[in-house]
Amino acid sequence: MGACGEGSRLDAGARATWAAGPAAVVLGVLAAAIFLAMTVGLMLGPLLVVLATAFHTSVAVTGQLTAATALPWGLTALLAGPVSDTYGRRRLLLTGLLLLMLGTLGAAGAWTYGALVACRCLTGVGAALIAPNCLATVADLFPPAQRGQAMGWLVSASGVATAVGLPLVALLAERGGWRLPFGVLGGLVGLVGGLVWVWFPTHTRPPSAVVSVGTHVWTVGGTAAVWWVLAANGLQVMAFMGMSSYLAPYLMRTYHLSAGDTALPLLVAGLGVIAGGWLGGRVASQAYRVDAVAGAFVGGGLGAVLVFTTALSPWATVGVAFSVASLLLLSWPVTAALLTEHAGPSCATATSLLTVSNQVGAVGGATLGGGLLALGSFPLVSLLCLGAATAAAVVLHAKVPPAAAGPRPLGPS
């Protein structure tokens, strides 16, 4: 059995639980948790126009609900990883699913814009506890040679959120109003929480529990390559969120589609995230992985320019968006693999910082994109995407070695 570090190997009780629940089953449950966290996090895109109408505001203002989710998501993730590395994964993952469920169901009943903002903040706190624990559990369970591919499946699950979850949100909103998607997704989160309760190991307190939370933070924070990987990832997410957050409004405004009409196009575009995760999982163990990701960033940025400037047809736009998602999201399994390799027994701390990086990028993409859109120009949003993706490529290529030199020991030397 592999582990993200010697200090986080599962104890005998946990191994017995793994035997009762095969790794493939647990991986499936973790993928479902990430699918729902990502779907709830991204679900606002198809709803921006209808929410603006319901709360008597503008699309640019409702677009800031993404920032209301991302900010607490990023702040909570700062603690989620170190606590998980110290005390184990199960309790934090279940807490995250509970908070995600409460925030999503609460949003379904929100009657004011302020209440909706509060529920999205709670949603962000819950989601912050999910991805770091899922990625760290994969690092616990799979050896390095298989870890990248397993993480690729989790990234693909986030792609399913874009390909299936967002069109589902659009269809539910078309059929039953904007409250229905929140209610359905909240119920599904509760169901997955029950599966985690059954399948996830009950004894996961690692031997490294004697090490303080602060020591895990020191171990990861003192590794320069970790910060460069996180910086490149944040810029990539800014580019991706700049496109994905405003793709549905662009289709609706440019081609006069309804929210329901965007369901199938969003599904096709979201398949690009699945393709990127699948490809990235296979690139993650290769020597050329850093150069491959840097090149993909540049291609994704150029593609985003085409998405918002070349109005040939809805399907031509969606086809380019598929390519952009594939190129930009190819990096996620590689990024996760690099971080866990550098972090050793503090891998959840590293992956929680990845979550912070994701949310910083999401805030940047949604907020800056909304500001540029408020100026009345979708092409300006595309320039944001191109600039962020190109900067990510430069940072990754110039500062990140293709292989980790090995994790630092726990604690100051």
Secondary structure, DSSP 8 states (H G I E B T S, - for coil): ---SSGGG---HHHHHHHHHS-HHHHHHHHHHHHHHHHHHHHTTGGGHHHHHHHTT--HHHHTTHHHHHHHHHHHHHHHHHHHHHHH-SHHHHHHHHHHHHHHHHHHHT--SHHHHHHHHHHHHHHHHTTHHHHHHHHHHHS-HHHHHHHHHHHHHHHHHIIIIIHHHHHHHHHHH-THHHHHHHHHHHHHHHHHHHHHS-S----GGGGS-HHHHHHHHHT-HHHHHHHHHHHHHHHHHHHHHHHHHHHHHHHH---TGGGHHHHHHHHHHHHHHHHHHHHHTTSTTHHHHHHHHHHHHHHHHHHHHH--S-HHHHHHHHHHHHHHHHTHHHHHHHHHHHHHGGGHHHHHHHHHHHHHHHHHHHHHHHHHHHHTT-HHHHHHHHHHHHHHHHHHHHHH--SS------SS--
